[in-house]
């Protein structure tokens, strides 16, 4: 039985006015923040139009 479980985790990204970072920089920052809070979650592709990450539970 495949125990890999994919779920979408909503992510709210707030930017300071005038923030000039690229999408990649924003994604990196959000990934690092989530990784600190949820170390068992592996982040997949980011959908910024829905402010969400496709995540995978990697807990063994």
Secondary structure as GFF3:
##gff-version 3
##sequence-region A 1 60
A	DSSP	beta_strand	5	10	.	.	.	ID=ss1
A	DSSP	alpha_helix	23	37	.	.	.	ID=ss2
A	DSSP	beta_strand	41	47	.	.	.	ID=ss3
A	DSSP	beta_strand	52	57	.	.	.	ID=ss4
###
